[in-house]
Amino acid sequence: MRVLFINQFYVPDVAATGQLLADVAEELSRRGHEAHVVCSRRAYDGGGLGLAHEELINGVHVHRVGATGFGRRRMFGRILDYASFYGLALRRAFTLPRMDVCVALTTPPFIALAGLLLHWLRGTRLVVWTMDLYPEIAVAFGVLREKCLLHAILARLSKRVYRTAGAIVSLGEVMTQHLVEAGAPRERIAIVQNWVPREVIDSAGPAVT
């Protein structure tokens, strides 16, 4: 099986999502699957990592795109990093061979829309690995008003992604409840608690069919 992961960060970057993703991708490679990762060449804290655009790391094919790297200190810079990664990651994903499964994380927010397009245009099955809930987290931090038009649009997009995904990875029961309230089918949710990188993954939930 050929699996594509999309996330802004990947090893050797220190971001937790990239470290956890490496565990899963490398394990799939060890089991005989073809694992690909589309990520940024920029570091979690800003700047560049000076890494190659294309690299094979422990059996995983890593494809890095040259997104901006302003870092997370200012919201405007973070938004620019997100926007540049969206476009470049989407383009890179469509230049790769057809994938059987696309696993999209939530960094940056709504990057699962790239997986949604792959599903519609290439028949790639979509898995959403939920680390944060959007747009709910934006409301909680006062970045977005719950009653505004943008919130309504983003909530509708989230619902479409959840309804299309063959499986949705949740971090726990509380997140699962929020996902169901946001429109995710409960029967497609698998709970996978975060772990210390390089430890055994403990999971429970449905397989992607």
C-alpha positions in Angstrom: 0.0 0.0 0.0 1.2 3.5 -0.9 0.5 6.0 1.9 1.0 9.8 1.9 1.3 11.9 5.1 0.8 15.6 4.9 2.1 17.8 7.8 4.0 21.0 8.0 6.8 19.5 10.2 8.8 16.2 10.1 12.0 14.9 11.6 14.6 16.1 12.3 12.4 19.1 13.3 11.6 19.1 17.0 7.8 19.7 16.5 5.9 16.9 18.3 3.6 16.2 15.4 6.6 15.5 13.2 8.2 13.2 15.7 5.0 11.2 16.2 4.4 11.1 12.5 7.9 9.7 11.9 7.1 6.7 14.2 4.0 5.8 12.2 5.6 6.4 8.8 8.7 4.4 9.6 6.7 1.5 11.1 4.6 1.3 7.9 7.8 1.2 5.9 9.1 -1.6 8.1 5.9 -3.5 7.4 6.4 -3.3 3.6 4.3 -0.3 2.8 5.5 2.6 0.7 5.4 5.7 3.0 5.7 9.3 1.7 5.7 12.5 3.7 5.0 16.0 2.3 6.3 18.6 4.8 8.1 22.0 4.9 11.8 22.8 4.8 11.2 25.4 7.4 11.6 24.8 11.2 8.8 24.9 13.8 10.4 27.9 15.4 11.1 29.7 12.1 14.0 29.8 9.7 15.2 27.0 7.5 16.5 23.6 8.4 18.9 23.4 5.5 17.6 20.0 4.5 17.2 18.5 1.1 14.0 18.8 -0.9 13.9 15.0 -1.4 15.3 12.5 1.1 14.9 8.9 2.2 14.8 8.6 6.0 14.6 5.2 7.5 12.6 3.9 4.5 10.3 6.9 4.3 10.2 9.1 1.2 10.3 12.7 2.5 9.3 15.5 0.1 10.0 19.0 1.5 8.6 22.2 0.0 10.1 25.6 0.3 7.4 27.4 2.3 8.0 30.6 4.2 9.5 30.3 7.7 8.5 33.3 9.8 7.8 31.0 12.8 5.1 31.1 15.4 5.9 34.4 17.3 3.5 36.6 15.3 0.1 35.7 13.9 0.7 37.4 10.5 3.9 35.4 9.9 2.2 32.2 11.0 -0.6 32.8 8.5 1.9 33.4 5.7 3.7 30.2 6.6 0.4 28.3 6.5 -0.7 29.9 3.2 2.6 29.1 1.4 2.6 25.5 2.7 -1.0 24.9 1.5 -0.2 25.8 -2.1 3.2 24.1 -2.3 2.2 21.0 -0.5 -0.9 20.6 -2.7 1.2 21.0 -5.8 3.7 18.4 -4.6 1.1 15.9 -3.6 -0.4 16.0 -7.1 3.0 15.5 -8.7 3.6 12.2 -6.8 2.2 8.9 -8.0 -1.4 8.1 -7.0 -1.6 7.2 -3.3 -3.9 4.6 -1.8 -4.3 6.5 1.4 -3.6 10.1 2.5 -3.2 10.8 6.2 -3.6 14.5 6.9 -2.7 16.0 10.2 -4.0 19.4 11.5 -0.8 21.4 11.0 -1.5 23.7 9.3 -5.3 23.9 10.0 -7.4 22.5 7.2 -4.5 20.9 5.4 -6.9 17.9 5.1 -8.5 19.8 2.3 -5.5 18.6 0.2 -6.5 15.1 1.1 -10.1 15.9 0.2 -9.0 16.9 -3.3 -6.9 13.8 -3.7 -9.9 11.8 -2.7 -12.2 13.5 -5.2 -9.8 13.6 -8.1 -7.7 10.4 -7.6 -9.8 8.2 -5.4 -7.3 8.3 -2.6 -8.8 7.3 0.7 -8.6 10.0 3.4 -7.6 9.7 7.0 -7.7 12.8 9.3 -5.3 12.6 12.3 -6.8 15.3 14.6 -4.3 17.0 16.9 -6.4 20.2 17.2 -10.0 21.1 16.4 -10.7 23.9 14.0 -12.4 26.3 13.9 -13.2 25.6 17.6 -9.7 26.3 18.9 -9.7 29.7 17.1 -12.9 30.6 18.9 -11.4 29.5 22.3 -8.4 31.8 21.8 -10.5 34.7 20.7 -9.1 34.7 17.2 -12.5 34.1 15.6 -16.1 34.9 16.7 -18.4 31.9 16.8 -21.3 33.8 15.1 -19.3 35.3 12.2 -19.5 34.2 8.5 -15.9 32.9 8.4 -16.6 30.6 11.4 -19.7 29.2 9.6 -17.7 28.6 6.4 -14.8 26.9 8.3 -17.2 24.8 10.3 -18.9 23.6 7.1 -15.5 22.7 5.6 -14.6 20.7 8.7 -17.9 18.9 8.5 -17.3 18.0 4.8 -13.8 16.7 5.6 -15.1 14.6 8.5 -17.9 13.2 6.5 -15.6 12.3 3.6 -12.8 10.7 5.6 -12.7 7.0 5.9 -11.3 7.3 9.4 -10.6 10.0 11.9 -8.0 9.7 14.6 -8.9 11.3 17.9 -6.7 11.9 20.9 -9.3 10.8 23.5 -12.9 10.7 24.6 -13.3 14.4 25.0 -12.0 15.2 21.6 -14.2 12.4 20.2 -17.3 14.1 21.6 -16.3 17.4 20.1 -15.7 15.7 16.7 -19.1 14.1 16.8 -20.7 17.5 17.6 -18.8 19.0 14.6 -20.3 16.4 12.3 -17.9 13.5 12.4 -19.5 10.0 12.2 -18.7 8.3 15.5 -18.2 4.9 13.9 -15.3 6.2 11.9 -13.4 7.6 14.8 -10.4 5.8 16.2 -8.9 6.9 19.5 -5.1 7.0 19.5 -3.5 8.7 22.4 -0.3 10.5 21.9 2.9 8.7 23.1 6.5 9.5 23.7 8.3 9.2 20.4 9.8 5.7 19.8 7.3 4.1 22.3 4.6 1.5 21.4 1.4 3.0 19.9 -1.7 2.0 21.7 -4.8 2.4 19.5 -8.4 1.3 19.3 -10.9 1.9 16.5 -12.0 1.1 13.0 -9.7 0.3 10.1 -9.8 2.3 6.9 -11.8 0.4 4.2 
